[in-house]
Amino acid sequence: MDRYELRRLDYSLSEDHQALQAAYQDFFKTHCSIETVRAAEASGFDKSLWERLCAMGATTMALSEDIGGDGATLVDLTLVAEEIGRSLAPVPWIDHVCAARLLERLGALEPDILNGTRIAGLDPQHDSVSGVRLVPSGSIADHVVLRDGDDIVRLTFATRPAKVDNIGRLPMAWVDPAAADERTVLASGADALTAYRRALDEWRLLSGAALVGLVEETMTIAAEFAKTRYTLGVPISTLQAISHPLANIAITVQGGRNLAHRAAWFLDNEPDERPELAPSVFVFMAEEASKAATMAVHIQGGLGVSAEAAASAYLVRARGWPLAGGDPGITAKYIAEIVAARESGERK
């Protein structure tokens, strides 16, 4: 069995992977409490947290060593994304690194984007979108990279678009390519569109990984509550109506995590072999995150639905973050088209 075949079967983390994830888990535990998350809800962005994250190398790690990055793999990036989701970190890391990686492929990456001094936003909706569109980091991005017809363009605005209120508490804004103060065409044609679709798949993959971390933390919140709450003299965690849903959430977490690692490896090593895997992570976790977060709130009862409860903060993001990429159903249709095309080709 060659190493590629073996790697397709074994997606356990190496010691280096575990050390990387532990470092970011400690970082967010130290610098991103639930109070920090709440304080940033008005803007959807914590500038101090972003600067600390950049100083840790979270932006440079995603780019190749040839241009001053650290050459991290997509598996590495899913581990960071998972911790962002676990902590609900109000930083545009996923948008930024996906946009930066796209700019690198197009030969248009600038040093201030490499190190995170200036934020790059990405339109992660399905690539057929045109005209005015909602961009998840549109109200804070210094540059917005998107598809405009057959062109991949970079937009800058003298005055950033106003934040649009949204349940995901993202720095989301309407972006109109025609209203930009500067519009730079980075590339056009089939190769450019292929590079953009790769960026979309990376965004879906990392967003799905973030939802894995979000779901695991909602499970932890609900489980800890269930162990300390009693009814008829026993912890409610012993009741099947509580323990079985928590077990289902645990299965969702492990299934989503394994799928993310598998998709990341294929996207890095054999992107044409299983192109449906990355969007599948997003679609799977978009559906399961909402259900898991809702169950966590139900387990806590009246406390869970209170505005002060951490569970409610996770619930609104579980429902809102997937919508940043447009309707997840469109991505599901995209997956079906990939699979149908492959099956049709195999029958011929």
C-alpha positions in Angstrom: 0.0 0.0 0.0 1.6 3.3 -1.1 1.6 6.3 1.2 -1.2 8.0 -0.7 -3.5 5.1 -0.4 -2.7 4.8 3.3 -3.2 8.5 3.9 -6.7 8.2 2.4 -7.6 5.7 5.2 -5.9 7.3 8.2 -6.8 10.8 9.1 -5.6 10.8 12.7 -3.5 13.8 13.8 0.2 13.7 14.1 2.0 15.1 17.2 2.7 18.3 15.3 -0.9 18.6 14.4 -1.9 18.1 18.1 0.6 20.7 19.2 -0.6 23.2 16.7 -4.2 22.8 17.7 -3.3 23.0 21.4 -1.4 26.2 20.9 -4.4 27.9 19.2 -6.8 26.4 21.8 -4.8 28.0 24.5 -4.6 31.3 22.6 -8.3 31.6 22.3 -9.0 30.5 25.9 -6.6 33.2 27.0 -7.7 36.0 24.7 -11.3 35.3 23.6 -13.7 34.8 26.5 -17.4 34.9 25.9 -17.3 38.4 27.3 -14.9 39.4 24.5 -17.3 37.8 22.0 -20.2 39.7 23.3 -18.3 43.0 23.4 -17.5 42.7 19.7 -21.0 42.0 18.5 -21.8 45.6 17.5 -19.0 45.6 14.9 -18.5 41.9 14.4 -14.7 42.4 14.8 -12.2 42.6 17.7 -9.2 44.5 16.3 -7.0 43.7 19.3 -7.7 40.0 19.0 -7.0 40.1 15.3 -3.6 41.8 15.9 -2.7 39.2 18.5 -3.8 36.4 16.1 -1.7 37.9 13.3 1.3 38.2 15.6 1.0 34.5 16.4 1.5 33.8 12.6 -2.1 32.7 11.9 -2.1 34.6 8.6 1.4 33.9 7.3 1.0 30.2 8.1 -1.5 29.8 5.3 0.8 31.0 2.5 3.8 29.4 0.8 7.3 29.6 2.1 8.4 31.1 -1.3 6.7 34.4 -0.4 7.5 34.5 3.3 4.7 32.3 4.6 5.0 29.1 6.6 3.6 26.6 4.0 0.9 25.1 6.2 -1.3 22.4 4.8 -5.1 22.6 4.6 -5.3 20.1 7.4 -3.3 22.5 9.6 -5.7 25.3 8.7 -8.8 23.2 9.6 -7.3 22.9 13.1 -7.1 26.7 13.5 -10.6 27.1 12.0 -12.0 24.6 14.5 -10.6 26.7 17.4 -12.1 29.8 15.9 -15.5 28.2 15.9 -15.0 26.8 19.4 -14.4 30.2 20.8 -16.7 32.2 18.4 -13.7 34.4 17.7 -14.8 37.7 16.1 -12.1 37.8 13.6 -12.3 37.4 9.7 -9.5 34.8 9.6 -11.2 32.3 7.3 -12.2 35.0 4.8 -8.7 36.6 4.9 -6.6 33.5 4.5 -8.8 32.2 1.6 -8.6 35.6 -0.1 -4.8 35.8 0.5 -4.3 32.3 -0.9 -6.3 33.2 -4.0 -4.2 36.4 -4.4 -1.0 34.4 -4.1 -2.2 32.0 -6.9 -3.0 35.1 -9.1 0.4 36.7 -8.3 -1.3 39.7 -6.7 -0.5 39.2 -2.9 0.9 42.2 -1.1 3.0 42.1 2.1 0.5 43.9 4.2 -2.1 41.2 3.4 0.4 38.5 4.0 1.0 39.6 7.6 -2.6 40.7 8.2 -1.9 44.4 8.5 -4.6 45.0 5.9 -7.6 42.6 5.8 -8.6 40.9 2.6 -12.3 39.9 2.3 -13.7 37.3 0.0 -17.2 36.8 -1.5 -17.8 33.2 -0.7 -21.2 32.8 -2.4 -21.5 30.4 -5.3 -19.5 31.8 -8.2 -22.5 32.6 -10.4 -23.4 35.6 -8.2 -22.9 39.0 -9.9 -23.6 42.6 -9.1 -24.3 43.8 -5.5 -23.8 41.0 -3.0 -23.4 40.5 0.8 -19.8 39.9 1.8 -19.2 38.5 5.3 -16.2 40.7 6.1 -17.3 43.6 3.9 -17.6 46.3 6.6 -14.0 45.8 7.8 -12.0 44.6 4.8 -9.4 46.8 3.2 -9.6 44.8 0.0 -12.5 42.7 -1.2 -11.8 39.9 -3.8 -14.7 38.6 -5.8 -15.9 37.4 -9.2 -17.4 40.1 -11.4 -18.6 38.4 -14.6 -15.6 36.6 -16.1 -13.1 38.7 -14.1 -11.6 38.2 -10.7 -11.3 41.7 -9.2 -10.0 43.4 -6.1 -12.0 46.3 -4.8 -11.1 49.1 -2.4 -13.4 51.7 -0.9 -12.5 55.1 0.5 -15.3 54.6 2.9 -16.0 51.0 3.9 -19.6 49.8 3.4 -21.9 49.9 6.4 -22.3 46.8 8.5 -25.6 44.9 8.0 -27.1 43.5 11.1 -27.2 39.6 10.9 -27.7 36.8 13.3 -24.2 35.4 12.7 -22.8 38.7 14.3 -20.4 39.0 11.3 -19.0 42.2 9.9 -21.2 41.7 6.9 -21.9 44.4 4.3 -23.5 45.0 0.9 -20.7 45.3 -1.6 -21.3 46.9 -5.1 -18.4 46.4 -7.5 -19.6 49.4 -9.5 -19.4 51.6 -6.4 -15.7 50.8 -5.6 -13.2 53.7 -5.6 -10.7 51.3 -7.1 -11.4 48.2 -9.2 -8.4 46.1 -10.2 -8.9 43.2 -12.6 -6.5 40.5 -11.2 -7.2 37.8 -13.8 -9.8 36.7 -16.4 -10.8 33.5 -18.2 -11.0 29.9 -17.4 -7.9 29.6 -15.3 -8.9 32.6 -13.2 -12.4 31.1 -12.5 -10.8 27.8 -11.6 -8.6 29.5 -9.0 -11.6 31.3 -7.6 -13.6 28.1 -7.3 -10.6 26.6 -5.4 -10.8 29.6 -3.0 -14.6 29.0 -2.5 -13.9 25.3 -1.7 -11.3 26.3 0.8 -13.7 28.7 2.4 -16.4 26.0 2.6 -13.9 23.6 4.1 -12.6 26.0 6.8 -16.1 27.2 7.6 -17.3 23.6 8.0 -14.3 23.0 10.3 -15.2 26.1 12.4 -18.7 24.7 12.8 -17.2 21.5 14.1 -15.5 23.4 16.9 -18.7 25.4 17.5 -20.8 22.2 17.8 -18.3 20.5 20.1 -18.3 23.5 22.5 -22.1 23.6 22.5 -22.1 19.9 23.4 -19.6 20.7 26.2 -21.8 23.5 27.6 -24.9 21.3 27.5 -23.2 18.3 29.0 -21.7 20.2 31.9 -25.1 21.7 32.6 -26.8 18.2 32.4 -24.3 16.8 34.9 -25.2 19.3 37.6 -29.0 19.6 37.1 -31.1 17.1 39.0 -34.6 15.8 38.6 -36.2 13.2 40.9 -32.9 12.9 42.7 -30.7 12.0 39.6 -28.7 14.2 37.1 -30.7 14.9 34.0 -27.8 13.6 32.0 -28.9 10.1 33.0 -32.2 10.5 31.1 -32.4 9.1 27.6 -34.0 12.3 26.3 -30.8 14.1 27.3 -28.0 11.5 26.9 -29.1 10.2 23.5 -29.1 13.7 21.8 -25.7 14.5 23.4 -24.4 11.2 22.0 -25.7 12.1 18.6 -23.9 15.5 18.8 -20.7 13.7 19.7 -21.1 11.5 16.6 -21.7 14.7 14.5 -18.5 16.3 15.8 -16.3 13.3 15.1 -17.9 12.7 11.7 -17.6 16.3 10.7 -14.0 16.4 11.9 -13.0 13.3 10.0 -14.7 14.6 6.9 -12.9 17.9 7.1 -9.5 16.2 7.5 -10.2 13.9 4.6 -11.4 16.8 2.4 -8.4 18.9 3.3 -6.0 16.2 2.4 -7.6 15.6 -1.0 -7.9 19.3 -1.8 -4.2 19.7 -1.1 -2.9 16.5 -2.8 -5.4 15.3 -5.3 -7.9 18.2 -5.9 -9.5 16.6 -9.0 -10.0 13.2 -7.4 -12.8 14.0 -4.8 -13.9 17.6 -5.5 -17.2 17.0 -3.7 -15.6 16.5 -0.3 -14.8 20.2 0.6 -18.3 21.5 -0.1 -19.8 18.4 1.6 -18.1 19.4 4.9 -19.9 22.8 4.6 -23.3 21.4 3.8 -23.1 18.7 6.4 -22.0 21.0 9.2 -24.4 23.8 8.2 -27.3 21.5 8.8 -26.0 19.7 11.9 -24.7 22.8 13.7 -28.1 24.4 13.8 -29.7 21.2 15.2 -26.9 20.6 17.7 -27.0 24.2 19.0 -30.8 24.1 19.3 -30.6 20.9 21.3 -28.0 22.5 23.6 -30.4 25.3 24.3 -33.3 22.9 24.9 -31.2 21.0 27.4 -30.7 24.1 29.4 -34.3 25.1 29.3 -35.2 28.6 30.2 -31.6 29.4 31.1 -30.5 28.4 27.5 -32.8 30.9 25.8 -31.8 33.8 27.9 -29.7 36.5 26.2 -26.9 36.1 28.7 -26.5 32.4 28.2 -23.4 31.2 26.2 -25.6 28.6 24.5 -27.7 31.3 22.9 -24.5 32.9 21.5 -23.6 29.6 19.9 -27.1 29.1 18.5 -27.3 32.3 16.6 -23.9 31.7 15.0 -24.7 28.1 14.2 -27.6 29.4 12.2 -26.0 32.6 10.8 -22.4 31.6 9.8 -23.5 29.1 7.1 -25.6 31.8 5.5 -22.5 33.9 4.9 -21.9 31.7 1.9 -25.4 32.1 0.6 -28.0 29.4 0.6 -26.3 26.1 1.6 -28.8 24.4 -0.7 -27.0 25.9 -3.7 -23.8 24.2 -2.5 -25.7 21.0 -2.1 -26.9 21.2 -5.7 -23.3 21.9 -6.7 -22.2 18.7 -5.0 -25.0 16.8 -6.8 -23.8 18.1 -10.1 -20.2 16.9 -9.4 -21.3 13.5 -8.4 -23.8 13.1 -11.3 -21.1 14.2 -13.8 -18.7 11.6 -12.4 -21.3 8.8 -12.4 -22.3 9.7 -15.9 -18.7 9.6 -17.1 -18.1 6.2 -15.4 -21.1 4.7 -17.2 -19.9 5.7 -20.7 
